[in-house]
Amino acid sequence: MLRRLTYGQSYALLAIVLAAALVASAAIGAFSFTPERMLRYLGEGIGLLPSMAADDLGRNVFLKLRLPRVLVAGLTGAVLGVSGTLMQGLFRNPIVEPGLVGTSAGAALGAAIIFVFGESTALSFATPLGSLAVPVAAFAVSFAATMIVYRLSTSFGKVNVFTLLLAGIAINAVCAAGTGFLSYVARDPQARNITFWNLGTFTTADWRGVELIGLFFVICFVWSLRYGKALNALMLGESEAASLGVNPDRLILQLIVVNTIMVAVATAMVGVIAFVGLVIPHVLRMLKSSDYDFLLPASALFGAITMEVIDLAARVIIPPAELPIGIITAVIGAPVFLWILLRQTRSGSVGFYG
Amino acid sequence: MAEVERVSYRVGDTVILDDVSLSFASNRFNVILGPNGAGKSTLLKIATGLLEPTAGTVRYGERAVSEYAAPALARKRAVLSQRVELAFPLDVEDVVLMGRYPHYGRTPSKRDREIVSRALDIVGMTARRRQRYTTLSGGEQQKVQLARVLAQIWNYDEPREPKYLFLDEPTTSLDVHYQLHLLDVARGLLGYECTVIAILHDIAMALQYGDAFFIMDRGRLAYETRDAAAIPVELVERVFRVRASRVVDPSDGQGLWRFML
C-alpha cells in the first residue's frame, strides 16, 4: 500500500490517520463528546474562551481524564513502536520486542520495588529522587535485564534465536518472580496496584504522565534517529558493520540505553504492555521497507495509531468496565508472534521476509 | 603500501600470530595462503584494523591503522567476506548504498547515488537493483556485496588515493563462474591505485590470480614470493600436509597443481 509513496508521503499519510485516531479516541467513551465541544473545552482549558460554569463536569472529564489518557496512550504506543524497531535492529531478528528480551519485565520489577518499599525507611534514598524514583529504578533493572539477554544470546557476533528465546524466558521469569514476591508481601492497595499495572492500564493517566513520557520520548526518539544508518549496517552482521565504520560495541550499548530509558519511563507510568513493539515494525516492513531511516519515524506514528485504537477498544468493549490493555494486546499479538516465529523457523531463521 | 610490522597476537597463552612482518605489494593482487589454523584470518583482521594486535603495528603508507578514526578507515579500505545474509529484506541498491555510509551524513548526495549505480553496473547487477536482496541466489548476493565494497572505496574517478580491498575467502560457496567473476572484478581495481589483499582457499585459483604470495604456517610467515612458479613443491607439501605435484599446462605454460593425501 505504501510501497509506491515516498518516505515523506508515507509519514504524512500516517500522521493524518493518527490525527483521526486521536480525535475518535478522545470523542468516544463513557462520556461522548462532539468535535465542537472538544474544541470549546480546549479553548477554555488554555484560557482562550471564558469557562461556562454550567458545563463543569463535561469539561473536567475531558480535560483532566480523557485528554491526558488519549495522549499517554499515543505516546506509549510511539515508545513501544520505536523500541520494537530498535530492539529488532539490535538483535537482527523480527521476533524481538521489549516484552521478550526482559526490558518490560525488568522495568516492572524496578518500579514494583519502589511501589512497595519506596515509603519505608530502608529505601529512604528514594525520597530525594521524589517522583522520579519509579522511572529511575525501572530503568536500572530494565537495563540490566536487557543487557544480560543480549550478551547471552550473542556469540561470535551472531544472535542465536534459541538462546535468545531461552535467555528471555529465564530473565522474564526471574523478574516476574521478583514482582510476584513483592505483590505477595505488599499490603493491599499496593498489591492491587501491581496486579493491575502488570496488565497495562491507562486509567491512571494524568498530565504528569503526559509530561514525563512525552519528554523522555522526544529526547530518545530524536536521539535514536541518528542510528538509522548504523542499524542498517548492522543487518550485515557485527563485523561487516565494523568494517563500514560502525563501532558495534558502542552502538549496542547506546541502543540499549536509549531504548531502556523510553520503555522504563512508559512502563513506570502505564504498566507492562506486550506485543505492540513486536507487531508495529513487522507491519511497516511488509507495507513499505526495512530501511531503518524509514522505520524509526514510521514506527512512532504507527505505534501511536495502534495504541489509540486499542485503548478505544478497551473502553468500549464491555462498558462500563474497562479491559486491561495488556489483555487486548496479548490476544492480538500472541498469534502474530507465533506466526512470525513459524515462518522464521521454516525459512531457516534468515531471509525472513524473502 | 600496506605494511605489517612485527605483529603478534595472543589469546591467553595461545600464540596465534608470532612476530609477523610483511609488506603487501602496492596495486597488486596479494594472496595469503595457509592451512586452517595458520593465523590467516587473524592476520587479515589485524591488517584491516578491525582487530588490535597484542604487539606490533599495521601501516597504510606512512600512517598507522590505529590512528585512523573509524569513518576515515572505512573510506580507506573495505572488507568482503564470505556470504552475507540479511535478516530483513532490503532492495539491492539499498545494500550497495551502505558502502557509501562512511561518506555521507543524513542523506546521500547525487554522487553517492551515481556511484551506487556505476558499482552495480560493474558487477552486472543493474537489472536487479530494485529487487529484494533476500530473493537473490548466493552468487548474486555476493555480486551485490562486491558492488557494496566497490562503492565504499570508490576509486575509479580522479583524484585517486591509495585504497585497499581485503577479501576474506569471498569465493567460498560460489560456483566457478561467480568465483572467476569476483576475482576478475577485484583484479580490475589494480589499475585504479587499489591494493587487493586476499585469503583464498583454492590454491590453484590463488596462484592463477595472485601477484604476490604469502604462505602462513602456525602463526608465522613461512614463505613469500612474487613468482608463483618459484614456490617449492616440498614447502607446499609440508605446510598443507599433502602430497603435491606441479605440471605445466602446454596451452599457456602456466603451472597447474595436483594434491593427494
Boltz contact constraints between the chains, C-beta under 6 A:
constraints:
  - contact:
      token1: [A, 92]
      token2: [B, 87]
      max_distance: 6.0
  - contact:
      token1: [A, 229]
      token2: [B, 101]
      max_distance: 6.0
  - contact:
      token1: [A, 233]
      token2: [B, 98]
      max_distance: 6.0
  - contact:
      token1: [A, 235]
      token2: [B, 86]
      max_distance: 6.0
  - contact:
      token1: [A, 235]
      token2: [B, 87]
      max_distance: 6.0
  - contact:
      token1: [A, 235]
      token2: [B, 88]
      max_distance: 6.0
  - contact:
      token1: [A, 236]
      token2: [B, 84]
      max_distance: 6.0
  - contact:
      token1: [A, 240]
      token2: [B, 84]
      max_distance: 6.0
  - contact:
      token1: [A, 242]
      token2: [B, 50]
      max_distance: 6.0
  - contact:
      token1: [A, 243]
      token2: [B, 79]
      max_distance: 6.0
  - contact:
      token1: [A, 244]
      token2: [B, 74]
      max_distance: 6.0
  - contact:
      token1: [A, 244]
      token2: [B, 101]
      max_distance: 6.0
  - contact:
      token1: [A, 245]
      token2: [B, 70]
      max_distance: 6.0
  - contact:
      token1: [A, 245]
      token2: [B, 71]
      max_distance: 6.0
  - contact:
      token1: [A, 245]
      token2: [B, 74]
      max_distance: 6.0
  - contact:
      token1: [A, 245]
      token2: [B, 102]
      max_distance: 6.0
  - contact:
      token1: [A, 247]
      token2: [B, 70]
      max_distance: 6.0
  - contact:
      token1: [A, 290]
      token2: [B, 88]
      max_distance: 6.0
  - contact:
      token1: [A, 290]
      token2: [B, 89]
      max_distance: 6.0
  - contact:
      token1: [A, 290]
      token2: [B, 90]
      max_distance: 6.0
  - contact:
      token1: [A, 350]
      token2: [B, 85]
      max_distance: 6.0
  - contact:
      token1: [A, 351]
      token2: [B, 134]
      max_distance: 6.0
  - contact:
      token1: [A, 353]
      token2: [B, 89]
      max_distance: 6.0
  - contact:
      token1: [A, 354]
      token2: [B, 134]
      max_distance: 6.0
  - contact:
      token1: [A, 354]
      token2: [B, 135]
      max_distance: 6.0
